[in-house]
Amino acid sequence: MMLVELERVNKIYNKGKANEVWALRDADLRVGEGEMVCLRGPSGSGKSTLLAIIGCVFPPSSGRAAIARRQLARLPDRFLTIHRRQTIGFIFQRFNLLPALSVRDNITLPLLPLGVSPSECRRRAGVLLERLGIAHRENFPVRMLSGGEQQRVAIARALINDQPLVLADEPTAHLDSALSREFMAIMADLKAAGKTIIVTSHDPLVAEHPVIDRVVEVHDGRVLPAAAGPPAGDSSVTDHGCHGVSGHGVPQDGVPGDRLHSPSSVGGGG
């Protein structure tokens, strides 16, 4: 199944004004379940905007964007937030952790708006802490952790809801080569477990890693067609909203309403 389908997607900021910017132009991209794809391009190329649309942070200005068979343009903001919580885990470039909170509390933040019981929060966090080798840091304030340990906390937070799609924006930008290789080893394990992963990166350690299935080049707001993916087929996209799902439109999953990575956005990081 295609988890991500973008067809002729445009994103325009300040439309109709003197400072109008076309961040994306007729972008096509398809990513299947279980793939790991790297979006690569220079600063200002549009790759972070592309990742934000895939991440249901905002819909495109025009074109068709379907994430996990939901068309984003047809979802009101409230349902877009719910769909994001259910479908996508984010790993931010600067981690967006709350330094005064403990490791466990940072990891479980995305569960707060979902009404998950404290015992279940502890159970889920414990599983991820063991899996990522930081169980011994569970009650430490995040500010006392090393950069590599903070990266693992950010990864655990992204996985706490067990979403099928993981997005990482320049995840190794602030890591040395050893920690970057460690990060990619964790991503390889997640891919082997069935996760679909999309990263943006300039880092050759990421783009050239054997776990990457495809490198998608983004330049001047355009996705180069050779790497866009296979032709679109019958994806059984549904046009309706998230009927029967409880929740609220406040983005408490760690994703800001108007941009992808911002320290003020950390209400979770799901």
C-alpha positions as CSV (number, residue, x, y, z in Angstrom):
1,M,0.0,0.0,0.0
2,M,1.1,3.6,-0.7
3,L,1.3,5.4,2.6
4,V,2.2,8.7,1.0
5,E,0.8,10.0,-2.3
6,L,1.4,13.5,-3.5
7,E,0.3,14.6,-6.9
8,R,1.0,18.1,-8.4
9,V,1.2,19.6,-4.9
10,N,1.9,23.3,-4.6
11,K,2.5,25.3,-1.4
12,I,2.3,29.1,-1.6
13,Y,3.0,31.4,1.3
14,N,1.6,34.9,1.3
15,K,-0.4,34.2,-1.8
16,G,-1.3,37.3,-3.8
17,K,1.1,39.6,-1.8
18,A,4.3,41.2,-2.8
19,N,6.3,38.7,-0.8
20,E,4.5,35.6,-2.2
21,V,6.7,32.5,-2.1
22,W,6.2,29.2,-3.9
23,A,7.7,26.7,-1.6
24,L,6.6,23.7,-3.6
25,R,5.7,23.5,-7.3
26,D,3.8,20.5,-8.8
27,A,5.5,18.1,-6.5
28,D,4.9,14.4,-7.0
29,L,5.9,11.8,-4.5
30,R,4.8,8.3,-3.5
31,V,6.2,6.3,-0.6
32,G,5.1,2.7,0.0
33,E,4.7,0.9,3.3
34,G,8.0,-0.2,4.8
35,E,10.1,2.1,2.6
36,M,12.8,4.4,4.0
37,V,13.3,7.5,1.9
38,C,15.7,10.4,2.2
39,L,14.7,13.9,1.0
40,R,17.8,15.8,0.0
41,G,18.3,19.3,-1.3
42,P,19.9,22.6,-0.5
43,S,18.6,25.0,2.1
44,G,15.4,26.6,0.9
45,S,14.7,23.9,-1.7
46,G,11.3,23.1,-0.2
47,K,12.2,19.8,1.5
48,S,11.1,20.8,5.0
49,T,7.8,22.2,3.6
50,L,7.4,18.8,1.8
51,L,8.0,17.0,5.1
52,A,5.5,19.3,6.8
53,I,2.7,18.4,4.3
54,I,3.5,14.7,4.6
55,G,3.4,15.2,8.4
56,C,-0.2,16.7,8.2
57,V,1.1,20.0,9.7
58,F,-0.9,21.8,7.0
59,P,-2.5,20.9,3.7
60,P,-1.1,22.0,0.3
61,S,-2.3,25.1,-1.4
62,S,-3.4,23.0,-4.3
63,G,-2.9,19.5,-5.6
64,R,-3.7,16.1,-4.1
65,A,-2.0,14.9,-0.9
66,A,-3.1,11.6,0.7
67,I,-1.4,10.3,3.8
68,A,-2.4,6.8,4.9
69,R,-5.4,7.0,2.5
70,R,-6.8,10.3,3.8
71,Q,-6.9,13.3,1.6
72,L,-5.6,16.2,3.6
73,A,-7.5,19.0,1.8
74,R,-10.7,17.4,2.9
75,L,-9.9,17.2,6.6
76,P,-10.8,20.1,8.9
77,D,-8.0,21.2,11.2
78,R,-9.4,19.2,14.1
79,F,-9.4,16.0,12.1
80,L,-6.0,16.8,10.6
81,T,-4.6,16.9,14.1
82,I,-6.3,13.6,15.0
83,H,-5.0,11.9,11.8
84,R,-1.5,13.2,12.6
85,R,-1.6,11.8,16.1
86,Q,-2.7,8.4,14.9
87,T,-0.4,8.1,11.9
88,I,2.9,10.0,12.3
89,G,5.7,10.2,14.8
90,F,8.1,13.2,14.5
91,I,11.8,13.3,15.3
92,F,12.9,17.0,15.4
93,Q,16.2,18.4,14.4
94,R,16.8,20.0,17.8
95,F,14.9,17.3,19.7
96,N,12.3,19.7,21.2
97,L,12.5,18.1,24.6
98,L,11.5,19.8,27.8
99,P,14.7,20.0,29.8
100,A,13.2,20.2,33.3
101,L,11.0,17.1,32.8
102,S,12.2,13.5,33.3
103,V,13.0,11.2,30.4
104,R,9.8,9.3,31.0
105,D,7.6,12.4,31.2
106,N,9.1,13.7,27.9
107,I,8.4,10.4,26.2
108,T,4.8,10.1,27.4
109,L,3.8,13.7,26.6
110,P,2.0,12.7,23.3
111,L,-0.3,10.4,25.3
112,L,-1.7,13.2,27.5
113,P,-4.4,14.4,25.1
114,L,-5.4,10.8,24.4
115,G,-6.5,10.0,28.0
116,V,-4.1,7.0,28.3
117,S,-3.9,5.8,31.9
118,P,-0.7,6.6,34.0
119,S,0.0,2.8,34.3
120,E,-0.3,2.3,30.5
121,C,2.0,5.4,29.9
122,R,4.6,3.9,32.2
123,R,4.3,0.5,30.5
124,R,4.7,1.9,27.0
125,A,7.6,4.2,28.0
126,G,9.3,1.3,29.8
127,V,9.2,-0.9,26.6
128,L,10.8,1.9,24.5
129,L,13.4,2.8,27.2
130,E,14.6,-0.8,27.3
131,R,14.5,-1.1,23.5
132,L,16.6,2.0,23.1
133,G,19.0,1.3,25.9
134,I,18.2,4.2,28.2
135,A,16.1,2.6,30.9
136,H,18.7,3.5,33.5
137,R,18.0,7.2,32.7
138,E,14.2,7.0,33.1
139,N,13.9,9.4,36.0
140,F,16.7,11.8,35.0
141,P,15.9,15.3,33.9
142,V,16.5,15.6,30.2
143,R,19.0,18.4,30.7
144,M,21.4,16.0,32.4
145,L,21.6,13.7,29.3
146,S,24.2,13.6,26.6
147,G,23.3,14.5,23.0
148,G,23.1,10.9,22.0
149,E,20.8,10.1,24.9
150,Q,18.6,13.0,24.1
151,Q,18.3,11.7,20.5
152,R,17.1,8.4,21.9
153,V,14.5,10.1,24.1
154,A,13.3,12.0,21.0
155,I,13.0,8.7,19.1
156,A,11.1,7.1,21.9
157,R,8.7,10.0,22.0
158,A,8.1,9.6,18.3
159,L,7.2,5.9,18.7
160,I,5.1,6.1,21.9
161,N,1.8,5.9,19.9
162,D,3.2,3.2,17.6
163,Q,2.3,5.2,14.4
164,P,3.2,3.6,11.1
165,L,5.0,6.6,9.6
166,V,8.1,8.2,11.2
167,L,9.4,11.6,9.9
168,A,12.8,13.0,10.8
169,D,13.9,16.5,9.9
170,E,17.8,16.7,9.6
171,P,18.1,14.2,12.5
172,T,21.9,14.1,12.4
173,A,22.6,17.8,12.0
174,H,23.8,18.2,15.5
175,L,25.4,14.8,16.0
176,D,28.9,13.6,15.5
177,S,29.6,10.8,13.0
178,A,29.5,8.1,15.7
179,L,26.1,9.2,17.0
180,S,24.9,9.6,13.4
181,R,25.8,6.0,12.7
182,E,24.0,5.0,15.9
183,F,20.9,6.8,14.8
184,M,20.9,5.1,11.5
185,A,21.3,1.7,13.2
186,I,18.1,2.5,15.2
187,M,16.3,3.5,12.0
188,A,17.3,0.2,10.4
189,D,15.8,-1.6,13.3
190,L,12.6,0.4,13.0
191,K,12.4,-0.3,9.3
192,A,12.9,-4.0,9.9
193,A,10.0,-3.8,12.3
194,G,7.8,-2.5,9.5
195,K,7.9,1.3,10.0
196,T,7.8,3.6,7.0
197,I,10.5,6.3,7.5
198,I,11.1,9.6,5.7
199,V,14.1,11.8,6.6
200,T,15.4,15.1,5.3
201,S,19.2,15.2,5.3
202,H,22.3,16.7,3.7
203,D,24.4,14.1,5.6
204,P,26.1,11.5,3.4
205,L,26.0,9.1,6.4
206,V,22.3,9.2,6.1
207,A,21.7,9.5,2.3
208,E,24.3,6.9,1.4
209,H,23.4,4.4,4.2
210,P,22.4,1.0,2.8
211,V,19.0,1.1,4.7
212,I,17.9,4.0,2.6
213,D,15.7,2.7,-0.3
214,R,15.6,5.9,-2.3
215,V,17.1,9.4,-2.3
216,V,14.6,12.0,-3.5
217,E,16.2,15.2,-4.7
218,V,14.3,18.5,-4.1
219,H,15.4,21.6,-5.8
220,D,13.6,25.0,-6.2
221,G,10.4,23.6,-4.8
222,R,10.3,20.7,-7.3
223,V,10.8,17.0,-6.7
224,L,13.0,15.6,-9.4
225,P,10.9,13.0,-11.2
226,A,13.4,10.1,-11.3
227,A,13.0,9.5,-7.6
228,A,9.3,10.5,-7.1
229,G,8.3,6.8,-6.9
230,P,6.2,4.4,-9.0
231,P,3.2,5.5,-11.0
232,A,0.1,6.1,-8.9
233,G,-2.3,3.2,-8.9
234,D,-5.5,2.4,-7.0
235,S,-4.7,3.5,-3.5
236,S,-8.3,3.3,-2.2
237,V,-8.0,6.8,-0.8
238,T,-10.9,7.8,1.4
239,D,-12.2,11.4,1.2
240,H,-14.1,11.5,4.5
241,G,-12.9,12.8,7.8
242,C,-12.1,10.8,10.9
243,H,-15.6,10.0,11.9
244,G,-16.0,8.3,15.2
245,V,-12.6,9.4,16.5
246,S,-12.5,11.5,19.7
247,G,-10.0,14.3,20.2
248,H,-9.5,18.0,20.0
249,G,-7.9,20.3,17.5
250,V,-5.2,21.6,19.8
251,P,-1.9,20.2,18.4
252,Q,-0.5,18.6,21.6
253,D,1.5,16.0,19.7
254,G,4.5,18.2,19.5
255,V,3.8,19.6,16.0
256,P,3.2,23.3,15.6
257,G,0.3,24.5,13.6
258,D,2.3,26.7,11.1
259,R,5.8,25.2,10.9
260,L,7.5,21.9,11.4
261,H,10.1,22.5,14.1
262,S,9.8,25.1,16.8
263,P,10.7,25.0,20.5
264,S,7.3,26.5,21.3
265,S,5.6,23.5,19.8
266,V,6.7,20.9,22.3
267,G,3.5,19.6,23.8
268,G,4.5,16.1,23.1
269,G,6.4,15.2,20.0
270,G,4.3,12.3,18.8
